[in-house]
Amino acid sequence: MDTMFMKTNDSTMKLLQLAGCEIVIPTEQACCGALHGHSGEKNGAKELAKRNILAFEELGVDYIITNAGGCGAFLIE
């Protein structure tokens, strides 16, 4: 998302901040793995998902918000 849709990311964060949310972006966060999973690289996708799970668990966040529907759906799966 940062590569092609940085304006969308910035707008999403601004809106959440206006709504009173504290924004936390883990430095260990990686690609969600959706592209890997869709191309049949299931092991790579699982490793990326595990990395993200650990990154967010370590921060103890209340919610994980995404503005990329495909990525969000893949992570839920």
Backbone as CSV, one residue per row, in Angstrom:
resi,resn,N_x,N_y,N_z,CA_x,CA_y,CA_z,C_x,C_y,C_z
1,MET,0.827,-1.195,0.000,0.000,0.000,0.000,0.867,1.252,0.000
2,ASP,1.976,1.221,0.740,2.823,2.421,0.801,3.385,2.792,-0.563
3,THR,3.619,1.798,-1.402,4.246,2.058,-2.689,3.331,2.828,-3.635
4,MET,2.083,2.394,-3.732,1.194,3.002,-4.716,0.053,3.818,-4.110
5,PHE,-0.241,3.596,-2.832,-1.408,4.238,-2.231,-1.069,4.942,-0.919
6,MET,0.061,5.605,-0.869,0.470,6.286,0.350,-0.545,7.352,0.765
7,LYS,-1.146,8.032,-0.207,-2.143,9.046,0.107,-3.343,8.411,0.822
8,THR,-3.719,7.219,0.402,-4.812,6.493,1.060,-4.425,6.150,2.497
9,ASN,-3.206,5.681,2.687,-2.730,5.375,4.042,-2.725,6.618,4.919
10,ASP,-2.208,7.714,4.391,-2.155,8.962,5.160,-3.559,9.443,5.531
11,SER,-4.476,9.356,4.582,-5.852,9.780,4.841,-6.531,8.886,5.877
12,THR,-6.260,7.598,5.802,-6.823,6.655,6.769,-6.334,6.991,8.174
13,MET,-5.038,7.222,8.314,-4.492,7.548,9.632,-5.047,8.866,10.156
14,LYS,-5.166,9.860,9.282,-5.706,11.156,9.696,-7.149,11.009,10.193
15,LEU,-7.954,10.264,9.472,-9.340,10.046,9.867,-9.428,9.333,11.218
16,LEU,-8.609,8.305,11.402,-8.612,7.578,12.676,-8.166,8.477,13.829
17,GLN,-7.173,9.305,13.591,-6.724,10.234,14.625,-7.811,11.238,14.966
18,LEU,-8.532,11.731,13.972,-9.637,12.664,14.224,-10.744,11.985,15.032
19,ALA,-10.865,10.677,14.887,-11.862,9.915,15.638,-11.360,9.549,17.036
20,GLY,-10.128,9.957,17.368,-9.585,9.724,18.700,-8.758,8.468,18.857
21,CYS,-8.398,7.855,17.749,-7.597,6.628,17.815,-6.106,6.944,17.913
22,GLU,-5.411,6.140,18.674,-3.945,6.199,18.701,-3.436,5.234,17.639
23,ILE,-2.602,5.711,16.753,-2.083,4.898,15.656,-0.758,4.283,16.069
24,VAL,-0.658,2.976,15.934,0.573,2.256,16.232,0.896,1.379,15.031
25,ILE,2.062,1.561,14.456,2.488,0.743,13.322,3.738,-0.017,13.761
26,PRO,3.624,-1.330,13.951,4.782,-2.103,14.416,5.928,-2.068,13.407
27,THR,7.127,-1.883,13.901,8.282,-1.884,12.996,8.508,-3.263,12.392
28,GLU,8.033,-4.312,13.077,8.212,-5.680,12.588,7.129,-6.093,11.600
29,GLN,6.135,-5.226,11.368,5.053,-5.559,10.447,5.615,-5.778,9.053
30,ALA,5.061,-6.780,8.355,5.528,-7.113,7.009,4.330,-7.192,6.071
31,CYS,4.593,-7.529,4.853,3.539,-7.819,3.884,2.628,-8.885,4.489
32,CYS,1.339,-8.797,4.205,0.378,-9.737,4.794,0.536,-11.144,4.235
33,GLY,1.096,-11.277,3.057,1.285,-12.591,2.446,0.214,-12.958,1.441
34,ALA,-0.763,-12.081,1.214,-1.854,-12.397,0.287,-1.338,-12.718,-1.111
35,LEU,-0.423,-11.920,-1.603,0.106,-12.183,-2.947,0.813,-13.532,-3.012
36,HIS,1.513,-13.873,-1.942,2.173,-15.175,-1.886,1.132,-16.294,-1.905
37,GLY,0.115,-16.141,-1.074,-0.930,-17.155,-0.977,-1.677,-17.341,-2.281
38,HIS,-2.006,-16.246,-2.951,-2.746,-16.333,-4.208,-1.908,-16.958,-5.321
39,SER,-0.600,-16.862,-5.212,0.255,-17.446,-6.256,0.721,-18.850,-5.886
40,GLY,0.154,-19.409,-4.816,0.465,-20.791,-4.452,1.622,-20.965,-3.487
41,GLU,2.226,-19.887,-3.042,3.348,-19.974,-2.101,2.816,-19.949,-0.670
42,LYS,2.095,-21.002,-0.288,1.408,-21.047,1.012,2.372,-20.954,2.188
43,ASN,3.528,-21.598,2.106,4.478,-21.542,3.231,4.985,-20.122,3.464
44,GLY,5.301,-19.412,2.391,5.746,-18.031,2.518,4.650,-17.148,3.098
45,ALA,3.415,-17.398,2.662,2.276,-16.630,3.164,2.082,-16.862,4.656
46,LYS,2.207,-18.103,5.088,2.042,-18.425,6.510,3.126,-17.776,7.358
47,GLU,4.349,-17.769,6.865,5.443,-17.152,7.613,5.216,-15.652,7.782
48,LEU,4.768,-14.991,6.722,4.490,-13.554,6.814,3.328,-13.287,7.768
49,ALA,2.305,-14.117,7.702,1.162,-13.952,8.614,1.611,-14.124,10.063
50,LYS,2.427,-15.137,10.331,2.930,-15.366,11.692,3.740,-14.174,12.182
51,ARG,4.541,-13.607,11.296,5.354,-12.439,11.661,4.459,-11.272,12.085
52,ASN,3.382,-11.055,11.340,2.465,-9.967,11.670,1.705,-10.245,12.959
53,ILE,1.280,-11.475,13.156,0.581,-11.836,14.393,1.466,-11.523,15.592
54,LEU,2.713,-11.939,15.543,3.644,-11.661,16.646,3.861,-10.163,16.840
55,ALA,3.993,-9.441,15.740,4.233,-7.992,15.830,3.098,-7.289,16.564
56,PHE,1.869,-7.657,16.257,0.726,-7.010,16.891,0.480,-7.539,18.296
57,GLU,0.730,-8.826,18.526,0.562,-9.380,19.877,1.520,-8.724,20.865
58,GLU,2.752,-8.487,20.427,3.754,-7.885,21.307,3.364,-6.471,21.722
59,LEU,2.619,-5.762,20.885,2.194,-4.405,21.205,0.913,-4.376,22.030
60,GLY,0.176,-5.470,22.042,-1.061,-5.528,22.803,-2.126,-4.560,22.310
61,VAL,-2.244,-4.424,21.003,-3.216,-3.487,20.441,-4.644,-3.991,20.641
62,ASP,-5.587,-3.051,20.662,-6.998,-3.402,20.803,-7.612,-3.822,19.473
63,TYR,-7.208,-3.168,18.398,-7.765,-3.425,17.079,-6.672,-3.383,16.029
64,ILE,-6.881,-4.134,14.968,-6.022,-4.058,13.790,-6.913,-3.561,12.665
65,ILE,-6.547,-2.424,12.103,-7.355,-1.813,11.048,-6.556,-1.816,9.760
66,THR,-7.206,-2.230,8.689,-6.566,-2.219,7.376,-7.461,-1.481,6.389
67,ASN,-6.850,-0.829,5.440,-7.604,-0.158,4.389,-7.420,-0.868,3.051
68,ALA,-6.891,-2.070,3.097,-6.701,-2.891,1.900,-7.547,-4.156,2.062
69,GLY,-8.693,-4.179,1.381,-9.650,-5.268,1.540,-9.080,-6.655,1.308
70,GLY,-8.286,-6.802,0.260,-7.706,-8.115,-0.040,-6.749,-8.584,1.048
71,CYS,-5.967,-7.662,1.561,-5.023,-7.994,2.616,-5.782,-8.372,3.898
72,GLY,-6.778,-7.593,4.241,-7.559,-7.861,5.430,-8.259,-9.201,5.360
73,ALA,-8.859,-9.505,4.224,-9.552,-10.783,4.063,-8.577,-11.944,4.167
74,PHE,-7.394,-11.781,3.600,-6.391,-12.849,3.669,-5.927,-13.079,5.109
75,LEU,-5.713,-11.995,5.842,-5.255,-12.136,7.223,-6.319,-12.790,8.107
76,ILE,-7.579,-12.488,7.848,-8.643,-13.129,8.621,-8.638,-14.629,8.369
77,GLU,-8.416,-14.999,7.123,-8.374,-16.416,6.761,-7.255,-17.107,7.484
